[in-house]
Amino acid sequence: KLGVKYTLSADKTECVVEGLGRPFSVSEPVELFLGNAGTAMRPLAAALCVGQGEYVLTGEPRMKERPIGHLVTALQKAGADIEYLENTNYPPLKIVGTGLK
């Protein structure tokens, strides 16, 4: 959905990702389901703020219990447009990428 190319090993233990060399940019809203990958959500949230477009980051119900408020606050102070869609300080998040200050 983001245009990133990747190669997954046959045993699914290794994934090689080829970057775009530029910020993400989408013309239509994109929902990204991250399962239980809370560690992936944090850098991805920051990367999406730098790009352009509207994104929703969500995951398994357990993900909605994992706090992300400190990161969101820091990104908002840098100019990010992020909204909590259910409970404050927890995913899911709506991010409108507009770049950061």
Secondary structure, 3 states (H helix, E strand, C coil): CCCCEEEECCCCCCEEEECCCCCCECCCCEEEECCCCHHHHHHHHHHHHHCEEEEEEECCHHHHHCCCHHHHHHHHHCCCEEEECCCCCCCCEEEEEECCC
